[in-house]
Amino acid sequence: MKSEVMKFKYRPKQFKPFLYGGIVGIAMGLIYMIFDTGFTSKFFVLYGLIMLFNFFYSENTPYVILDEKGIKVNRLFSKRIKWEDYEGLRFYVGDIRVLSKQKTIHINKEFLNQVDIEAIEEELKSRLPHRKAS
């Protein structure tokens, strides 16, 4: 993978609750607007809009991007590790941790398909820096 860009999207079923929660939140906000003019209606509408934004963002944005520069994980605040800074990786029950000198990226396995997890692990293992004997 020298010049190829690999993009891994979220699992399709992963964020359906955000869609349903957003629709229900907006509906409850509209119902509260009819019967009550307080803060509760605005809260539910805002909550529903945030949930819908999260759903559409996750549907249209890849979760993990592997390119010639490094690895990038898209979340609320994206993180990137360049291949020059890449030091290693650790496997835990629910995630993969990509390590560098300054930061650590957590890749949650629940957000990806099994085929994508295997491709990411294979690429990260192939790019592990060789340890120098002291």
C-alpha positions as CSV (number, residue, x, y, z in Angstrom):
1,M,0.0,0.0,0.0
2,K,2.5,2.6,-1.0
3,S,0.2,5.0,-3.0
4,E,-3.2,3.5,-2.3
5,V,-5.7,5.2,0.1
6,M,-7.7,2.7,2.2
7,K,-11.0,4.1,3.7
8,F,-13.0,2.1,6.2
9,K,-16.6,3.1,6.9
10,Y,-18.6,2.5,9.9
11,R,-20.8,-0.6,10.0
12,P,-24.2,0.1,8.5
13,K,-26.2,-0.9,11.5
14,Q,-24.0,0.9,14.0
15,F,-25.6,4.3,14.1
16,K,-29.3,3.5,13.5
17,P,-30.1,4.4,17.1
18,F,-28.8,7.9,16.4
19,L,-31.3,8.2,13.5
20,Y,-34.2,6.9,15.6
21,G,-33.2,9.1,18.6
22,G,-33.0,12.2,16.4
23,I,-36.4,11.6,14.9
24,V,-37.9,10.9,18.3
25,G,-36.2,13.9,19.9
26,I,-37.5,16.3,17.3
27,A,-41.0,14.8,17.5
28,M,-41.0,15.2,21.3
29,G,-39.7,18.8,21.0
30,L,-42.5,19.6,18.6
31,I,-45.1,18.1,20.9
32,Y,-43.7,20.0,23.8
33,M,-43.9,23.2,21.7
34,I,-47.6,22.7,21.2
35,F,-48.4,22.1,24.9
36,D,-45.6,23.9,26.7
37,T,-43.5,26.9,25.7
38,G,-40.7,26.2,28.2
39,F,-37.1,25.2,27.8
40,T,-37.9,21.5,27.5
41,S,-39.1,21.8,23.9
42,K,-36.0,23.6,22.8
43,F,-33.8,21.0,24.5
44,F,-35.5,18.1,22.7
45,V,-35.3,19.8,19.3
46,L,-31.6,20.5,19.9
47,Y,-31.0,17.0,21.1
48,G,-32.7,15.6,18.0
49,L,-30.7,17.8,15.7
50,I,-27.4,16.7,17.3
51,M,-28.4,13.1,17.0
52,L,-29.3,13.5,13.3
53,F,-26.1,15.4,12.6
54,N,-24.1,12.5,14.3
55,F,-26.0,10.0,12.1
56,F,-25.4,11.8,8.8
57,Y,-21.7,12.6,9.7
58,S,-21.0,8.9,10.4
59,E,-22.9,7.7,7.3
60,N,-20.9,10.0,5.0
61,T,-17.4,10.0,6.6
62,P,-15.0,7.1,6.7
63,Y,-14.0,6.0,10.3
64,V,-10.4,5.0,9.5
65,I,-8.2,6.3,6.6
66,L,-4.9,4.7,5.8
67,D,-2.9,6.6,3.2
68,E,0.7,7.3,2.3
69,K,1.0,9.9,5.0
70,G,-0.3,7.9,7.9
71,I,-3.4,6.7,9.7
72,K,-6.3,9.0,10.5
73,V,-9.4,8.3,12.7
74,N,-12.4,10.5,12.2
75,R,-14.4,11.3,15.3
76,L,-15.6,14.6,16.8
77,F,-11.9,15.6,16.9
78,S,-9.9,13.7,14.3
79,K,-6.5,12.2,15.1
80,R,-3.7,11.4,12.7
81,I,-0.4,9.6,13.2
82,K,2.2,9.9,10.5
83,W,4.1,6.7,9.5
84,E,7.4,8.3,10.6
85,D,6.0,8.7,14.2
86,Y,4.4,5.3,14.3
87,E,6.0,3.2,17.0
88,G,3.7,0.2,17.5
89,L,0.2,-1.1,18.3
90,R,-1.5,-2.9,21.1
91,F,-4.6,-5.1,20.9
92,Y,-7.3,-5.0,23.6
93,V,-10.6,-6.7,23.8
94,G,-12.7,-4.0,22.1
95,D,-10.1,-1.8,20.3
96,I,-6.8,-1.4,18.6
97,R,-4.4,1.2,20.0
98,V,-2.0,2.8,17.5
99,L,1.0,4.2,19.4
100,S,3.3,7.1,18.6
101,K,5.7,9.3,20.6
102,Q,3.2,12.0,21.4
103,K,-0.3,10.4,21.1
104,T,-2.3,7.3,20.9
105,I,-5.2,6.5,18.6
106,H,-8.0,4.2,19.6
107,I,-9.8,2.3,16.9
108,N,-13.0,0.7,18.2
109,K,-13.6,-2.7,16.7
110,E,-17.3,-2.5,17.2
111,F,-17.6,0.3,14.6
112,L,-16.0,-1.8,11.8
113,N,-16.7,-5.1,9.9
114,Q,-14.5,-8.1,10.6
115,V,-13.0,-7.9,7.1
116,D,-12.0,-4.2,7.7
117,I,-10.5,-5.0,11.1
118,E,-8.3,-7.7,9.5
119,A,-7.2,-5.4,6.7
120,I,-6.3,-2.6,9.2
121,E,-4.4,-5.1,11.4
122,E,-2.5,-6.5,8.5
123,E,-1.5,-3.0,7.2
124,L,-0.5,-1.8,10.7
125,K,1.6,-5.0,11.3
126,S,3.3,-4.6,7.9
127,R,4.3,-1.1,8.8
128,L,5.7,-1.8,12.3
129,P,9.1,-0.3,12.7
130,H,11.9,-2.8,13.0
131,R,13.4,-3.0,16.5
132,K,17.2,-2.4,16.5
133,A,19.2,-4.7,18.7
134,S,21.1,-2.9,21.4
